[in-house]
Structures are given as structure tokens and as C-alpha cells.
Amino acid sequence: MSRLATGLDRLLVLLVGLVLIVVGAGAILWQLATFSQAPKTLTAPGLVHATTQSWWPWAVGIGGAVLILLSLRWLGAHVPGRKVHDFKLAGSDATGKLTVDLSALAAAAPRRWLRPPVFARPRVRPSPTAAAAPWNSSPQWSPPPTSPR
């Protein structure tokens, strides 16, 4: 996550927190009747009238699409960057001769694991000695065990 995304997150959390504190304090003061001119109930006739208009579904749909795009952008800003550097291996000297490019390793690993396995369908072939008696070299018959009654 970048510093810009972190700073923006902190600023937005601060603003939302302040708005919630102000709205909560206002609701408490309203219930205590601190303001003599405050109405007993809140009404929004303009909003009720707007919901009956033909443009209302379009406005709500476009507003929702904008919010979805903004939220996807916000989520994208929180994806960690793919900044993988060379890794210095043990046994390296001061010049760093033994290094591993971790980006190449990270790119090659999924390709290797997505390949089909070498033994996708193993075949079993019986040996010539197993054809005569696969379970024992000298087969013997024994009766099944009897259960007590």
C-alpha cells in the first residue's frame, strides 16, 4: 500500500469519525430539547417527491455505478506492490555474487505448478512371477472364520 493510500485512508476515517460524533451529539441535544426552534419531527418532502420522478432510477443507478468504481479503485490502491528485489544468499561476499532474482522465481512457480504431472496416468504391468500367484508364492486355502452363536 502506498503512502498516498495510507494518508487518504486516515483522512477519510478522521472525517467520518468527526461527522458521526457531530451527528450523535446533535441527536442527543435534539432529544434533550436543547434547541427551542428545533422541529419535533424531520420531514423531507423534496426527497419523497424526487422518488416519484422518471429520472430517479437513472440517477440512483449512475450513483451506484460511480460508487462501485470508486470502491474498486480504493481496493486497487490497497493491493501490495510486486516489488521483489534480488535476494543475497548465504555464502555471498561483499560484492554479492550469490543472488537470486525473486521476481523470476515468483513468475516461474505458477507455470511449474500449472503443468500436468509427469505421471498423469500410471500404468501397472504385472511381472511374470506375479501372474502365477500375485499374493503369495505358495497359495493355500483356509476356510472362513466361524462366528460364535
C-alpha positions in Angstrom: 0.0 0.0 0.0 1.4 3.4 -0.9 1.8 6.4 1.4 -0.8 8.2 -0.5 -3.4 5.5 0.1 -2.5 5.3 3.7 -2.8 9.0 4.2 -6.1 9.2 2.3 -7.4 6.3 4.5 -6.5 8.1 7.6 -8.0 11.4 6.5 -11.3 9.7 5.5 -11.5 7.8 8.8 -11.0 11.1 10.6 -13.7 12.9 8.6 -16.2 10.0 9.0 -15.5 9.9 12.7 -16.0 13.6 13.2 -19.2 13.5 11.2 -20.5 10.7 13.4 -19.6 12.5 16.6 -21.3 15.7 15.4 -24.5 13.8 14.3 -24.6 11.8 17.6 -24.1 14.9 19.7 -26.8 16.7 17.7 -29.2 13.8 18.1 -28.7 13.8 21.9 -29.1 17.6 22.1 -32.3 17.3 20.0 -33.8 14.7 22.3 -33.0 16.8 25.3 -34.9 19.7 23.7 -31.9 22.0 24.0 -32.9 23.9 20.8 -36.2 25.6 21.2 -36.7 26.1 17.5 -35.9 22.5 16.5 -38.9 20.7 15.0 -40.3 17.6 16.7 -40.1 15.5 13.5 -37.9 15.7 10.4 -39.6 15.6 7.0 -38.1 15.5 3.5 -40.9 16.4 1.1 -38.4 17.1 -1.7 -36.9 13.7 -1.4 -40.3 12.0 -1.4 -41.3 13.9 -4.5 -38.0 13.1 -6.3 -38.5 9.3 -5.9 -41.7 9.6 -8.0 -39.9 11.2 -10.9 -38.9 9.3 -14.0 -35.2 10.3 -13.7 -34.8 8.9 -10.2 -33.9 5.3 -11.1 -31.3 6.5 -13.6 -29.8 8.9 -11.0 -29.6 6.1 -8.4 -28.2 3.6 -10.9 -25.5 6.0 -12.1 -24.7 7.0 -8.5 -24.4 3.3 -7.6 -22.1 2.6 -10.6 -19.9 5.5 -9.6 -19.7 4.2 -6.0 -18.8 0.8 -7.3 -16.0 2.2 -9.5 -14.7 4.3 -6.6 -14.7 1.3 -4.3 -12.8 -0.9 -6.8 -10.2 1.9 -7.2 -9.9 2.1 -3.4 -9.4 -1.7 -3.2 -6.9 -1.5 -6.0 -4.9 1.1 -4.1 -4.6 -1.4 -1.2 -3.1 -4.2 -3.3 0.5 -4.7 -2.3 3.0 -3.9 -5.0 5.0 -6.6 -6.7 8.4 -5.1 -5.7 10.6 -8.1 -5.2 14.3 -7.5 -5.2 17.3 -9.7 -5.5 18.0 -11.9 -2.5 21.5 -12.3 -1.3 22.3 -15.9 -0.5 24.4 -17.1 2.4 28.0 -17.5 1.4 28.0 -14.3 -0.6 30.9 -12.0 -0.2 30.8 -8.2 -0.1 30.2 -8.0 -3.9 27.1 -10.1 -3.6 28.0 -12.7 -6.1 25.4 -15.3 -5.0 22.0 -13.7 -5.6 18.5 -15.0 -6.6 16.1 -13.0 -8.7 12.9 -13.5 -6.7 10.8 -11.9 -9.4 11.8 -14.5 -11.9 11.3 -17.2 -9.3 7.8 -15.9 -8.4 6.9 -15.8 -12.1 8.1 -19.3 -12.8 6.5 -21.0 -9.8 2.9 -20.8 -11.0 3.9 -22.0 -14.5 5.5 -25.1 -13.0 2.6 -26.0 -10.8 0.0 -25.5 -13.5 1.8 -28.0 -15.8 0.3 -31.5 -15.7 2.3 -34.0 -13.6 4.8 -36.3 -15.3 2.9 -39.4 -14.3 -0.6 -38.3 -15.2 -1.8 -41.9 -15.9 0.4 -44.5 -14.3 0.4 -48.0 -15.9 0.8 -51.1 -13.9 2.2 -54.2 -15.7 2.3 -57.5 -13.8 5.6 -59.3 -13.7 5.8 -62.8 -15.0 6.3 -64.3 -11.4 3.2 -62.4 -10.1 1.0 -63.9 -12.8 1.1 -67.3 -11.1 0.3 -66.2 -7.6 0.0 -62.5 -7.1 -0.5 -62.6 -3.3 1.7 -65.5 -2.3 4.3 -67.7 -3.7 2.6 -70.8 -2.3 -1.2 -70.3 -2.3 -3.1 -72.2 0.4 -6.8 -72.3 1.1 -8.3 -71.8 4.5 -11.9 -71.9 5.5 -13.6 -68.6 6.5 -13.7 -68.0 10.3 -16.8 -69.1 12.0 -18.7 -66.7 14.2 -19.8 -67.8 17.7 -23.6 -68.3 18.1 
